[in-house]
Amino acid sequence: MKFTLGAAALALAFVAPAQAQITSLDLTNYSLVATYDLPAARASEASAVTWNWDSDTLFVVGDEGDYVVEVNKQGQMISSMNLFGFDDTEGLTYVGNGQFAIVEERLQDVYLFSYQAGGAIGRNNLPSVSVGPTVGNIGLEDISYDPLSGRFVLVKEKVPQAVYDAALDFANGSAAVTELVPPANPFAQIFGTLDLSGVQVLNTVQSLRGTTDEDNLLVFSQETPRLMEVSRSGQILSSFDFSAIAGDAEGVTIDGNGVIYIVGETPRLYVLAPTPPVPEPGMAALMLAGLSLIGATARRRMSF
C-alpha cells in the first residue's frame, strides 16, 4: 500500500486536534497552560482584559488609565489607543461593533467608546453613566457585558463587596442597578474572599448558550487569589486556586473556545484551558495507528 502525505496529515489531525468549544464549564478541570509578558510600555499595571469576539483578540487596560491595548492571545501588542483624563481605570468589556465600556473605580462611572487603533479619546468627551457615588479605592473593579440581555454585570471591590446587574443607558446617562448578591453587612465576604476584582459573564461563549452554565459568572479575587464560577444568586459552583501562580492578578475574560485569560499588574497574561478528555479506547487506537502511519511514511521517504 502506498501512503501519501494526505493520509499522514489526516492521521496527524487525529493525533493533535484543535481546541474544541466547551459545552460546560468546571474550573476543577482547568490548568495553567501559558504565561506571557504584556507590553510594559502600554499595559503597565494591567487591571482588566476583555475578549473581542469580532476580531478574536484581547484588549487590556492598566489602572493608570493611559492606554487601551489590543494584544493577541500570546500577549503581543497589535495596536493601542491613548486615553486622556482618566485616573483609575479598573474595568473593561467589549460590547460589540468595535465599542467598549470602561470603568473608573473611585468615580464608579462607566464610559462608552469606540476603539480606533492609534487614536486617542478624552474622558470628558465620552457618554457616561454613574453606577454609584464617588468612593475611595474600594469602588468598581470590573464590568462584563451580557449580550443576551444587553445589560452589564459589575463587581465592587469591598466595604461593601457587591455584584451588580445594571441596565446602562448611555444616551440618557441613566442606570438601573440591582444587587445580585447583597452582602449581609458592609464588611461581609460574599464568596469568602477578601475582595472582588474581576467578573465575566459566560454567555459570550456561544457554545454555552442554552446550557445550565449560560447565566453563570466568572468572578476573580486578587487578595484571595481565586477564580470562581458562581451563579447569579451567589452559589459557588467551582473554583481554581491562583495563589501559587500570582498575587497581583485581577482581570478575567473568556474566549469562544472556553479558554480563560487573566491579567496581572506585573504586567502578565495568564492562560487557563480545560484539560482535554481522555480518548475513548477506539480513538486511542486510531491515534496510535496515526502515529505509526506517519512513521511509516517518513521511513518510506528516507528510502529514496
C-alpha positions in Angstrom: 0.0 0.0 0.0 1.3 3.4 -0.8 0.9 6.1 1.9 0.5 9.7 0.8 1.2 13.0 2.5 -2.6 13.5 2.7 -3.0 10.3 4.7 -0.2 11.3 7.1 -1.7 14.7 7.5 -5.1 13.2 8.2 -3.5 10.9 10.8 -1.8 14.0 12.4 -5.2 15.7 12.6 -6.4 12.8 14.8 -3.3 13.0 17.0 -3.4 16.8 17.6 -6.9 18.1 17.3 -7.6 21.9 17.6 -9.0 23.4 20.8 -12.7 22.4 20.8 -15.5 24.6 22.1 -16.7 23.7 25.5 -20.3 22.7 26.3 -20.0 23.0 30.1 -17.6 24.7 32.5 -15.9 23.2 35.5 -12.9 25.1 36.8 -11.5 22.0 38.5 -10.8 20.7 35.0 -8.7 23.8 34.1 -5.0 24.2 34.3 -2.4 27.0 33.6 -1.1 26.3 30.1 0.9 29.5 29.4 2.2 32.8 30.9 3.1 35.7 28.7 4.6 39.1 29.3 2.4 42.0 28.2 3.9 45.2 26.6 5.0 47.1 29.7 5.1 50.4 27.9 1.4 50.2 27.1 -0.1 47.8 29.5 1.7 48.5 32.8 -0.2 47.5 35.9 -2.8 45.7 33.8 -6.1 45.7 35.6 -8.7 44.4 33.1 -8.9 42.3 30.0 -11.8 41.6 27.6 -12.2 39.3 24.5 -13.3 40.9 21.3 -15.4 38.2 19.6 -15.3 40.1 16.3 -11.5 40.2 16.0 -10.8 37.2 18.3 -8.2 39.4 20.1 -7.8 40.6 23.6 -7.9 44.2 24.9 -6.2 45.2 28.1 -6.3 48.4 30.2 -4.0 49.4 33.0 -5.2 51.1 36.2 -3.1 54.2 35.4 -5.6 55.0 32.6 -3.2 55.8 29.8 -3.9 53.2 27.1 -6.2 50.5 25.9 -4.1 47.9 24.2 -5.0 45.2 21.7 -2.9 42.1 22.0 -3.0 38.6 20.5 -3.6 35.6 22.7 0.2 35.4 23.4 0.2 38.9 24.8 1.9 40.5 21.8 0.8 44.1 21.0 -1.2 44.6 17.9 -2.3 48.2 18.4 -3.1 50.7 21.1 -5.3 53.7 21.8 -4.4 56.6 24.0 -6.6 57.7 26.9 -6.8 61.2 28.4 -8.4 62.4 31.6 -8.8 59.0 33.2 -7.5 58.4 36.7 -8.2 54.8 37.9 -9.4 52.6 35.1 -10.2 49.2 36.6 -12.8 47.5 34.3 -13.1 47.0 30.6 -15.6 45.0 28.5 -16.4 44.6 24.8 -20.0 45.3 23.8 -19.8 44.6 20.0 -19.4 46.6 16.8 -16.0 47.9 17.9 -17.3 49.5 21.1 -16.2 49.1 24.7 -17.3 50.1 28.1 -14.6 51.2 30.6 -14.9 51.8 34.4 -13.4 54.5 36.6 -13.1 52.8 40.1 -13.4 55.7 42.5 -16.0 57.7 40.5 -18.0 54.5 39.9 -18.7 55.8 36.4 -18.9 53.8 33.2 -17.9 55.3 29.8 -18.7 54.1 26.3 -16.2 54.5 23.5 -15.3 53.2 20.0 -11.8 51.8 19.7 -9.6 53.3 17.0 -6.1 51.9 16.6 -3.6 54.7 17.0 -6.3 57.1 18.1 -7.0 58.9 21.3 -10.0 59.6 23.5 -10.7 62.0 26.4 -12.9 61.0 29.3 -14.9 64.3 29.3 -15.9 63.7 25.6 -17.5 60.3 26.2 -21.1 59.3 27.1 -21.1 58.1 30.7 -23.3 56.6 33.4 -22.9 56.8 37.1 -23.4 53.5 38.9 -22.8 54.8 42.4 -21.3 57.7 44.4 -17.6 58.6 44.4 -15.7 56.5 46.9 -12.1 55.7 47.8 -10.0 52.9 46.4 -12.8 50.3 47.1 -15.1 51.0 44.2 -16.0 49.4 40.9 -13.3 46.8 39.9 -14.7 45.3 36.7 -17.5 45.1 34.2 -18.8 42.5 31.8 -21.4 43.0 29.0 -24.2 40.4 28.7 -25.0 40.2 25.0 -28.2 38.2 25.6 -29.9 40.8 27.9 -28.0 43.9 26.7 -27.2 44.6 30.4 -24.0 44.6 32.4 -22.6 42.8 35.4 -20.2 44.8 37.6 -18.3 44.0 40.8 -17.4 46.4 43.6 -14.2 45.6 45.4 -15.1 45.9 49.1 -16.8 47.8 52.0 -19.2 46.5 50.9 -18.4 43.9 48.3 -21.1 43.8 45.7 -22.2 42.1 42.4 -24.4 44.4 40.4 -26.7 43.8 37.4 -27.2 47.1 35.6 -29.1 48.5 32.6 -26.9 51.3 31.4 -28.5 54.0 29.2 -25.5 55.9 27.8 -27.7 58.1 25.6 -29.5 59.5 28.6 -26.8 59.0 31.3 -29.0 56.8 33.5 -28.6 53.4 35.2 -31.0 50.9 36.8 -28.9 48.9 39.2 -29.8 45.7 41.1 -27.6 43.9 43.6 -27.4 40.2 42.6 -25.7 39.1 45.8 -26.5 41.6 48.6 -23.9 41.4 51.4 -25.0 40.7 54.9 -23.1 43.8 56.2 -20.6 46.3 54.7 -17.7 44.0 55.8 -19.2 40.7 54.6 -17.2 38.5 52.3 -19.8 37.4 49.6 -17.8 34.4 48.3 -15.4 34.1 51.3 -12.8 36.2 49.6 -11.1 39.4 50.8 -12.1 41.4 47.7 -13.7 41.1 44.2 -11.5 42.3 41.3 -12.8 40.7 38.1 -16.0 39.5 36.5 -17.0 37.8 33.2 -20.4 36.6 32.0 -20.3 33.1 30.4 -22.9 33.6 27.7 -20.4 35.4 25.5 -19.3 31.7 24.8 -22.0 30.8 22.3 -21.5 27.0 22.9 -22.6 27.6 26.5 -25.9 29.2 25.5 -28.8 27.0 26.3 -26.8 25.1 28.9 -27.0 25.3 32.7 -23.8 27.5 32.6 -25.4 30.1 30.4 -26.3 32.6 33.2 -23.3 31.9 35.4 -20.4 34.2 36.0 -16.6 34.0 36.4 -15.5 36.1 39.5 -11.9 36.7 40.4 -10.4 37.8 43.7 -7.0 39.4 43.8 -6.4 39.4 47.5 -7.6 35.9 47.9 -6.1 34.7 44.7 -9.0 32.6 43.4 -11.1 32.2 40.3 -14.7 31.1 40.8 -17.7 30.1 38.7 -20.7 31.4 40.5 -24.4 31.5 39.9 -26.2 34.9 39.8 -27.7 34.1 43.2 -24.2 33.7 44.7 -23.6 29.9 44.8 -20.0 28.9 44.1 -20.1 26.1 41.5 -16.4 25.5 41.0 -13.1 27.3 41.7 -9.5 27.5 40.7 -6.8 28.4 43.3 -4.5 31.0 41.8 -2.3 31.6 44.9 0.6 29.5 43.6 0.6 31.4 40.2 0.4 35.1 41.1 -0.8 37.5 43.8 -1.2 40.6 41.6 -3.7 39.2 39.0 -7.1 40.9 38.9 -8.9 40.9 35.5 -10.5 38.0 33.7 -12.2 37.1 30.4 -13.0 34.0 28.4 -12.9 33.4 24.6 -15.2 31.4 22.3 -13.4 28.1 23.0 -13.7 28.5 26.7 -10.0 29.5 27.2 -9.7 31.8 30.2 -7.3 34.8 30.2 -6.3 36.6 33.4 -4.1 39.7 33.6 -1.8 40.8 36.4 -0.1 44.1 37.3 3.4 42.7 36.5 2.1 43.0 33.7 1.4 39.4 32.6 -1.2 37.4 30.8 -2.1 34.0 32.3 -3.9 31.4 30.1 -6.1 28.7 31.6 -7.5 25.9 29.4 -9.7 22.9 30.1 -7.8 19.6 30.3 -8.5 17.5 27.2 -10.7 14.5 27.8 -9.1 11.0 27.9 -9.6 9.5 24.5 -12.1 6.6 24.1 -10.3 3.2 23.6 -11.2 3.2 19.9 -9.9 6.8 19.4 -6.7 5.9 21.3 -6.1 3.0 18.9 -6.8 5.4 16.0 -4.3 7.9 17.3 -1.6 5.2 17.7 -2.4 4.0 14.2 -2.0 7.6 13.0 1.4 7.9 14.7 2.5 4.6 13.1 1.3 5.8 9.7 3.3 9.0 10.0 6.4 7.0 11.0 5.9 4.6 8.1 5.5 7.5 5.7 8.7 9.1 6.9 10.7 5.8 6.6 9.5 5.3 3.0 10.6 8.8 2.1 14.0 8.2 3.6 14.5 5.1 1.5 14.5 7.2 -1.8 
